[in-house]
Amino acid sequence: AARQDKPFILLFTPNAPHRPTTPAVEDLDLLPDLPPHRPPNFNEADMSDKPEWLGNRPLLSEEQIAEIDAYRRDQLLTLISLDRTIARVMDQLANTGELDNTLVIFISDNGQFWGEHRFETPKNRYYEEVIHVPFALRYPSLAPTPYVEKRLVANIDIAPTILDLAGIPIPSSVDGESLVKLLSGSGQWREHLLIEGGILDGTYVGVRSERYFYGENDTYPEFYD
């Protein structure tokens, strides 16, 4: 594409850190002293602030905790080799002179429980651990200086951003907003995001603002600051 002087799009969609979380052979001995992940809501002893369906979940056993720790280490090991691969992609963009002329977006498809709220490793919930994902964007023309953006963005913003930069009209049916508007400081930006999905024991829907979250899992409303 660089030789032909044409626009291009590359979708790099690695499996890591999804199961089977098989690290590269050369990385197997890394992170031998990885500290365990123990946030305040890890295997909570007191679940009285949660709906009954969640509060009645049994505490994780020592065996389950050991499995979570081993799984987390393997996940992180797979990301070490992923980092090397991403570096090669970025180096190739630099070598062809396309790096600063290319919009680069890095995003994960979902977050992951590692024992929070007594969950082992599911993802299909509306709690912060699984809806908050890394989302990095590199495009010097719009963001010449790196910074952390605190306002709410989502994967639905990727398509309208690409259309906007390509000079293609954004259909009115698109849910997301072009990040060009956010990065350039033009116009108002959203104040909340819709969170919705389905799980084996029901459906869930919620609204996440910068400060608050309200959600319903069938008949169980929850509200958090």
N, C-alpha and C positions, 0 to 999 in steps of 0.2 A: 504493500500500500504506500509506503514511503517513497519507493522508486517510481511509482506511477503518479505520485502527487495527487492522490485521491483521499477523501475522508475515509476513516475506517472505524470499526467498533470491535473490540476484543472482549469476549466474556470468558473470564477465567473462574471456573466454579469447582474448586477442589472439594474432596470429601472431608478432609480434616477440618475440625476435630471430631467428626461424626464417628460412630462405631463402624468398623471394628477397632478404631483407634490404634492402629499398628504403627509404632514409631519406626523411623529409618534405622537400619542396623547400626549406623555410626553414632546414633543418638541414644541408644538403649541405656547407657550408663550415666547419662546426664541427670541433673536434678536429684541426686541421691538424698539430700537433706532438705527436700522441699517442705516448708512449714505447712501444717494442715490448715485447711480453710475452715475457720471457726468464727463467723460473724455472730452477733448477738442473737439472731433468729435461727441459729443452727440447732436442730433437734430440740426445739423449744420445750422447756418443762411446763410452762404455763401457756396454754392456748385459749384462755378464757375470753380473749378479745377477738377470736375467730368464730365463724359460723359453726354450727354443730357438726356438719359433715366433715369439716377440717379439724375441729377441736377433738374429735373422737379418734383421730388417727393414732395408732400406737407409736410409742417412741422407737426410734431406730435402734436396732441391736448393735452390739460391738462388731458383729460380722458384717452387717450392712454398712456401718461406718468405714470399716476397713476396705470394703469394695468401692465405696465412694472415693476414698483417698487414692486408691490404686487407679481407678478410672480417670480421676482428675489429672494425675501425674501423666498417664498415657496421653490424654488429650493435649496437655501442654507440650509434651515431647513431639507430637505430630505437628504442632505449630512451629517448632524450631525449623523443621525442614520446609514448611510452608513459607516461613520468612525468607529462607534462602532462594526459593523459587520466585517469590515476589520481587526480590532484589534483582534477579536476572531479567525479569520483565522490565523493571525500571531502568536497568543498565542498557538494555537494548533500545528503549525509547530514547535514552540520552545519546547513544552511539549513532542513531539515525537522525539526530537533530529534531526529534518530534516531542521530546519530553515536555517542554514548556508550552507546546501547542496542543497538548492532549489533556482532556479532562479525565482525571483518574479518580475513581470512586471505590472505596473499600468499605464493605458492609457485611455483617453476619446475618443469617436468616432468622436467628432466634437466640435468646439467652438460654441459660441452663441452671437448673437447681443442682446444688451440691450439698444437700442435707438441710437446706432452709425449710422451715415450716414442717419438718419431719418428712419432706419429700426426698426420695432417693435421687433419681435423675430425669424426671419427666420435664416437659416443656409446655404442654398445652394448658396453660393457666394464664390469668391476667395479672399476676403479681410482678413486681418490679424486676425481680431476678431474671425473668424470661422475656419481658417485653422491652427491656432496655438493652440495646445492642450497640456495638461499636459502629460508627458511621464517620468515615474520614473522606475528605474531598481535597484534591490538589488541582488547582488551576490558577497559576500565577496572574493571569490577566484579570481575574476577579478577586483573588485573595493573595496579594503579593507578600503579605506578612502572615506567618502562621498564628492562629489564635483558636481559642476554644469557644464555640458558639453555644450559648445556654438555652436558646429557644428551641421549640419542639420541631423536629424534622422526622421523616419516616421514609420507608422504601417507596411509598407512593409518589414521592417527590422526584424520583430519578427520571422517569419517562418525560415529564414536562420540562425538566431541566435540559435534557438532551435535545428535545424538540426546540426549545427556546434558543439554545446556542447554535443550532443548525438553521435557524431562521424559518422554522416550520410552524405554522399556526397550531396552538394547543387546543385540542377539541374541548368543548364545554363539558363533555361527559367525563373528563379526567378528574379523579378525586384529588390528586396531589397539587402542589404548587411548585412553580419553578424556583429553584434555589438561587437563580440569578437575582430575583427580587430581594431575597434575604441578604445575599452577599453584597449587593450594591446599595442596600439601605433604601430602596424605593418602594413605597407603599406599605400597607399594614401586613403583619404576619399573623398566623394563627395563634390562638390562645389555648387550644385543646386538640386532642387527637381521639378518634374513635378506636377502641380496642374490641375485637370480636372474634369469635371462633367456636369450635365445637370440640367436645371431649366425650369419652365413652359414657360417662354418667351424666351427660347433659350438655347445655350450651352456656356460653358466657358472653357478656357484653359489658363494656365499661367506657368511661371517659377519663382521660388523663390530661390534667392541666399542668402548668409548671409547678404548682404547689400541691394540688389535691388530686385524689383518685376516687371515683365512685364506680362500683361494679355490681353486677347482678349475675349470680350463677343459678339460673332457674328462679327459685324463690328466696334466695339468700342475698340481701343487699349488704354491701360493705362500703364504708367511707373512711378514707385515710387522709391525714394531713402529711 
